[in-house]
Amino acid sequence: MEVYWIDEKTKEMFESEDLLKGAGFDKKESKKIIKALSHISAVTSINQLPRNLCCHPIKQGKKFLHFTVDVPSLGGNRGKYRIQFIPVGDEFNLLDLRTITKVEILGIKKH
């Protein structure tokens, strides 16, 4: 997918293990975060993301807020962090994940 960023600071952090460590993530978590992001950029559309990333929408009531993918834990289970992103462009349909081919990374949160 085409990946865009909410701001340059977020982009720089996600592209550097050192900046991720400076943001409070340990070395193993930093590697997992970068790997999860590489999965996002490697696929053509959101429906092709690996199942272990548990990609799913976050809603408030019926209102769509954003998607998240889990950063897997060291054992491969759901981790404690989620990368948040929104689809961008005007050609996507939230009901058809195959149409989501461009995303904007919002950041990473603990869940």
Secondary structure as a PSIPRED ss2 file (coil, helix, strand):
# PSIPRED VFORMAT (PSIPRED V4.0)

   1 M C   1.000  0.000  0.000
   2 E E   0.000  0.000  1.000
   3 V E   0.000  0.000  1.000
   4 Y E   0.000  0.000  1.000
   5 W E   0.000  0.000  1.000
   6 I C   1.000  0.000  0.000
   7 D C   1.000  0.000  0.000
   8 E H   0.000  1.000  0.000
   9 K H   0.000  1.000  0.000
  10 T H   0.000  1.000  0.000
  11 K H   0.000  1.000  0.000
  12 E H   0.000  1.000  0.000
  13 M H   0.000  1.000  0.000
  14 F H   0.000  1.000  0.000
  15 E C   1.000  0.000  0.000
  16 S C   1.000  0.000  0.000
  17 E H   0.000  1.000  0.000
  18 D H   0.000  1.000  0.000
  19 L H   0.000  1.000  0.000
  20 L H   0.000  1.000  0.000
  21 K H   0.000  1.000  0.000
  22 G H   0.000  1.000  0.000
  23 A C   1.000  0.000  0.000
  24 G C   1.000  0.000  0.000
  25 F C   1.000  0.000  0.000
  26 D C   1.000  0.000  0.000
  27 K H   0.000  1.000  0.000
  28 K H   0.000  1.000  0.000
  29 E H   0.000  1.000  0.000
  30 S H   0.000  1.000  0.000
  31 K H   0.000  1.000  0.000
  32 K H   0.000  1.000  0.000
  33 I H   0.000  1.000  0.000
  34 I H   0.000  1.000  0.000
  35 K H   0.000  1.000  0.000
  36 A H   0.000  1.000  0.000
  37 L H   0.000  1.000  0.000
  38 S H   0.000  1.000  0.000
  39 H H   0.000  1.000  0.000
  40 I H   0.000  1.000  0.000
  41 S H   0.000  1.000  0.000
  42 A H   0.000  1.000  0.000
  43 V C   1.000  0.000  0.000
  44 T C   1.000  0.000  0.000
  45 S C   1.000  0.000  0.000
  46 I H   0.000  1.000  0.000
  47 N H   0.000  1.000  0.000
  48 Q H   0.000  1.000  0.000
  49 L C   1.000  0.000  0.000
  50 P C   1.000  0.000  0.000
  51 R H   0.000  1.000  0.000
  52 N H   0.000  1.000  0.000
  53 L H   0.000  1.000  0.000
  54 C C   1.000  0.000  0.000
  55 C C   1.000  0.000  0.000
  56 H E   0.000  0.000  1.000
  57 P E   0.000  0.000  1.000
  58 I E   0.000  0.000  1.000
  59 K E   0.000  0.000  1.000
  60 Q E   0.000  0.000  1.000
  61 G C   1.000  0.000  0.000
  62 K C   1.000  0.000  0.000
  63 K E   0.000  0.000  1.000
  64 F E   0.000  0.000  1.000
  65 L E   0.000  0.000  1.000
  66 H E   0.000  0.000  1.000
  67 F E   0.000  0.000  1.000
  68 T E   0.000  0.000  1.000
  69 V E   0.000  0.000  1.000
  70 D E   0.000  0.000  1.000
  71 V E   0.000  0.000  1.000
  72 P C   1.000  0.000  0.000
  73 S C   1.000  0.000  0.000
  74 L C   1.000  0.000  0.000
  75 G C   1.000  0.000  0.000
  76 G C   1.000  0.000  0.000
  77 N C   1.000  0.000  0.000
  78 R C   1.000  0.000  0.000
  79 G C   1.000  0.000  0.000
  80 K C   1.000  0.000  0.000
  81 Y E   0.000  0.000  1.000
  82 R E   0.000  0.000  1.000
  83 I E   0.000  0.000  1.000
  84 Q E   0.000  0.000  1.000
  85 F E   0.000  0.000  1.000
  86 I E   0.000  0.000  1.000
  87 P E   0.000  0.000  1.000
  88 V C   1.000  0.000  0.000
  89 G C   1.000  0.000  0.000
  90 D C   1.000  0.000  0.000
  91 E C   1.000  0.000  0.000
  92 F C   1.000  0.000  0.000
  93 N E   0.000  0.000  1.000
  94 L C   1.000  0.000  0.000
  95 L C   1.000  0.000  0.000
  96 D E   0.000  0.000  1.000
  97 L H   0.000  1.000  0.000
  98 R H   0.000  1.000  0.000
  99 T H   0.000  1.000  0.000
 100 I C   1.000  0.000  0.000
 101 T C   1.000  0.000  0.000
 102 K E   0.000  0.000  1.000
 103 V E   0.000  0.000  1.000
 104 E E   0.000  0.000  1.000
 105 I E   0.000  0.000  1.000
 106 L E   0.000  0.000  1.000
 107 G E   0.000  0.000  1.000
 108 I E   0.000  0.000  1.000
 109 K E   0.000  0.000  1.000
 110 K E   0.000  0.000  1.000
 111 H C   1.000  0.000  0.000
